[in-house]
Amino acid sequence: MTADEIEQLFTRSDGRYAFARWGRPVAPVVFGVEDETLRTVKGAIEAVARLTGRDVAETDPELGANFMVFFCRDWAELPGVPNLDRLIPDLGALVPRLEQADANQYRVFRFDERGAIRACFVFLRMDAHLSEMPAETLALSQVVQSALLWSDTAFRDRSPLAVTAGGATILRPEIGALVQAAYDPVMPDAADDPAHALRLAPRVERLR
């Protein structure tokens, strides 16, 4: 993976380079699924946490839970979730936008004073496409896309996942190496200079 390829993964559609990683342990909570799917999502969180070196905690001292995943059948269900409007202040305007776009997923990040990720909220509308996906694939895809602040176009044309010859779903090796490199302790929690990608590239190469 070249520095240019890495740069594109963190360059937003408006041309800005914007990178951020979690600056604290992840304290997850999942809503709207049965216990079996809950275990699958938490397994994906633990797998990605091993790459990042960030702990998975029971609670966040500031927020209680800082990584929330909401499964729903219809976006109209969201306003009925107690206190969700406190977490997503523009919820009333957001729901019509999601309905109009026929979106099936939406992700919101919150950042601390250093620019590191302090919270992430993932919303999944289980339409026909998402419902057909194996739970393991859906969970791993969503967790890895929440591990870093990727570009809004990063995985538009190619998934971060791959399928092995044995049929197992895994992170593409270069994406796994990139996530691991991004959490190198000497690297910053946030960056807005494309030169950051030049620092990541040799680290990714060493991990491949």
C-alpha positions as CSV (number, residue, x, y, z in Angstrom):
1,M,0.0,0.0,0.0
2,T,1.6,3.2,-1.2
3,A,1.5,6.6,0.6
4,D,-0.8,7.9,-2.1
5,E,-3.2,5.0,-1.6
6,I,-3.2,5.6,2.2
7,E,-3.7,9.4,1.6
8,Q,-6.8,8.7,-0.5
9,L,-8.4,6.6,2.4
10,F,-8.3,9.7,4.6
11,T,-9.0,12.4,2.1
12,R,-12.6,13.4,2.2
13,S,-14.8,14.2,-0.8
14,D,-14.2,18.0,-0.2
15,G,-10.4,17.4,-0.6
16,R,-9.5,17.7,3.1
17,Y,-7.2,15.2,4.7
18,A,-8.8,14.2,8.0
19,F,-7.4,11.3,10.2
20,A,-8.4,10.4,13.8
21,R,-8.1,7.3,16.0
22,W,-9.6,6.4,19.3
23,G,-7.8,8.1,22.2
24,R,-9.4,6.0,24.9
25,P,-10.7,2.4,25.6
26,V,-13.8,1.5,23.7
27,A,-16.9,0.9,25.8
28,P,-19.5,-0.6,23.5
29,V,-23.3,-1.2,23.7
30,V,-25.5,-2.6,21.0
31,F,-29.2,-2.1,20.6
32,G,-31.9,-3.9,18.6
33,V,-30.4,-7.4,18.2
34,E,-30.7,-10.8,19.8
35,D,-28.1,-12.3,22.0
36,E,-26.4,-14.3,19.2
37,T,-25.9,-11.2,17.0
38,L,-24.8,-9.2,20.1
39,R,-22.0,-11.8,20.7
40,T,-21.0,-11.5,17.1
41,V,-20.7,-7.7,17.2
42,K,-18.7,-7.8,20.4
43,G,-16.5,-10.5,19.0
44,A,-15.7,-8.2,16.0
45,I,-15.0,-5.3,18.4
46,E,-12.6,-7.4,20.4
47,A,-10.8,-8.6,17.2
48,V,-10.3,-5.0,15.9
49,A,-9.3,-3.9,19.4
50,R,-6.4,-6.4,19.3
51,L,-5.1,-4.6,16.2
52,T,-5.4,-1.2,17.7
53,G,-4.1,-2.0,21.1
54,R,-7.0,-0.1,22.7
55,D,-8.8,-1.9,25.6
56,V,-12.4,-2.8,25.5
57,A,-14.0,-1.5,28.7
58,E,-17.3,-2.1,30.5
59,T,-17.9,1.6,30.8
60,D,-16.4,5.0,29.8
61,P,-16.0,7.3,32.8
62,E,-17.3,10.3,30.9
63,L,-20.0,8.8,28.7
64,G,-20.9,5.4,30.1
65,A,-20.8,3.9,26.7
66,N,-18.8,5.5,23.9
67,F,-19.4,3.1,21.0
68,M,-23.1,2.6,20.4
69,V,-24.5,0.5,17.6
70,F,-28.3,0.8,16.8
71,F,-30.1,-1.8,14.6
72,C,-33.5,-0.8,13.3
73,R,-36.0,-1.8,10.6
74,D,-37.0,1.8,9.7
75,W,-35.4,5.2,10.3
76,A,-38.7,6.4,11.8
77,E,-37.9,4.2,14.9
78,L,-35.0,6.4,15.9
79,P,-36.9,9.4,17.4
80,G,-38.6,6.9,19.8
81,V,-35.3,5.8,21.3
82,P,-35.2,7.4,24.8
83,N,-32.6,10.2,25.1
84,L,-31.2,9.6,21.6
85,D,-31.8,13.3,20.8
86,R,-29.3,14.2,23.5
87,L,-26.6,12.2,21.8
88,I,-27.6,13.3,18.2
89,P,-28.9,16.9,18.6
90,D,-30.1,17.2,15.0
91,L,-31.9,13.8,15.1
92,G,-35.2,15.4,14.0
93,A,-33.6,16.7,10.8
94,L,-31.4,13.7,10.3
95,V,-34.2,11.1,10.0
96,P,-35.9,12.7,7.0
97,R,-32.5,13.1,5.2
98,L,-31.7,9.4,5.7
99,E,-35.2,8.4,4.5
100,Q,-34.9,10.6,1.4
101,A,-31.5,9.1,0.6
102,D,-32.8,5.6,1.2
103,A,-29.7,5.1,3.3
104,N,-29.1,1.9,5.2
105,Q,-26.3,3.1,7.5
106,Y,-25.1,6.2,9.1
107,R,-22.1,6.9,11.4
108,V,-21.4,9.8,13.7
109,F,-18.1,10.5,15.5
110,R,-17.4,12.8,18.5
111,F,-13.9,14.0,19.2
112,D,-12.0,15.2,22.2
113,E,-9.9,18.4,22.6
114,R,-6.9,16.8,20.9
115,G,-9.0,15.6,17.9
116,A,-9.0,11.9,19.0
117,I,-12.2,9.9,18.7
118,R,-14.1,10.0,22.0
119,A,-17.3,8.4,20.8
120,C,-18.9,6.8,17.8
121,F,-22.6,6.1,17.0
122,V,-23.5,3.7,14.3
123,F,-27.0,3.4,12.9
124,L,-28.0,0.4,10.7
125,R,-31.4,0.1,8.9
126,M,-31.7,-3.6,8.1
127,D,-33.0,-3.3,4.6
128,A,-32.9,-6.3,2.1
129,H,-29.2,-5.7,1.3
130,L,-27.9,-5.6,4.9
131,S,-30.3,-8.4,6.0
132,E,-28.7,-10.7,3.4
133,M,-25.2,-10.2,4.8
134,P,-23.8,-12.8,7.3
135,A,-23.8,-11.3,10.8
136,E,-20.0,-11.7,11.0
137,T,-19.4,-9.8,7.8
138,L,-21.7,-6.9,8.8
139,A,-20.3,-6.7,12.2
140,L,-16.6,-6.7,11.2
141,S,-17.2,-4.2,8.4
142,Q,-19.0,-1.8,10.7
143,V,-16.4,-2.1,13.5
144,V,-13.4,-1.5,11.2
145,Q,-15.1,1.5,9.7
146,S,-15.5,2.9,13.2
147,A,-11.9,2.2,14.3
148,L,-10.6,5.2,12.4
149,L,-12.0,8.4,10.8
150,W,-11.8,7.2,7.3
151,S,-12.7,9.2,4.2
152,D,-16.4,9.3,3.4
153,T,-15.4,7.7,0.1
154,A,-12.8,5.2,1.4
155,F,-14.8,2.0,0.9
156,R,-17.3,3.1,-1.7
157,D,-15.9,0.9,-4.4
158,R,-14.1,-1.8,-2.4
159,S,-15.0,-3.4,0.9
160,P,-12.4,-3.4,3.7
161,L,-13.0,-7.2,4.0
162,A,-12.0,-10.2,2.0
163,V,-13.1,-13.8,1.9
164,T,-10.5,-16.6,2.3
165,A,-10.3,-19.7,0.2
166,G,-12.0,-21.5,3.1
167,G,-14.9,-19.1,3.0
168,A,-14.0,-17.1,6.2
169,T,-14.5,-13.3,6.2
170,I,-11.4,-11.4,7.3
171,L,-10.0,-7.9,7.0
172,R,-8.0,-7.3,3.8
173,P,-4.4,-7.7,5.0
174,E,-3.4,-4.2,3.9
175,I,-6.3,-2.7,5.8
176,G,-5.5,-4.7,8.9
177,A,-1.9,-3.6,8.6
178,L,-3.0,0.0,8.1
179,V,-5.2,0.0,11.2
180,Q,-2.4,-1.5,13.2
181,A,0.1,1.1,11.9
182,A,-2.3,4.0,12.6
183,Y,-2.3,3.0,16.3
184,D,1.5,3.0,16.6
185,P,2.1,4.8,19.9
186,V,4.5,7.3,18.2
187,M,1.8,8.3,15.7
188,P,-0.6,11.2,16.5
189,D,-4.2,10.7,17.5
190,A,-5.3,13.1,14.8
191,A,-3.8,14.6,11.7
192,D,-4.9,17.0,8.9
193,D,-1.7,17.1,6.9
194,P,-1.3,14.5,4.1
195,A,2.3,14.1,5.2
196,H,0.8,11.8,7.9
197,A,0.2,9.2,5.1
198,L,4.0,9.3,4.3
199,R,4.7,8.3,7.9
200,L,2.1,5.5,7.8
201,A,3.3,3.9,4.6
202,P,6.6,2.4,5.8
203,R,4.9,1.1,9.0
204,V,2.3,-0.6,6.9
205,E,5.0,-2.2,4.7
206,R,6.8,-3.6,7.8
207,L,3.6,-5.2,9.1
208,R,2.6,-6.8,5.8
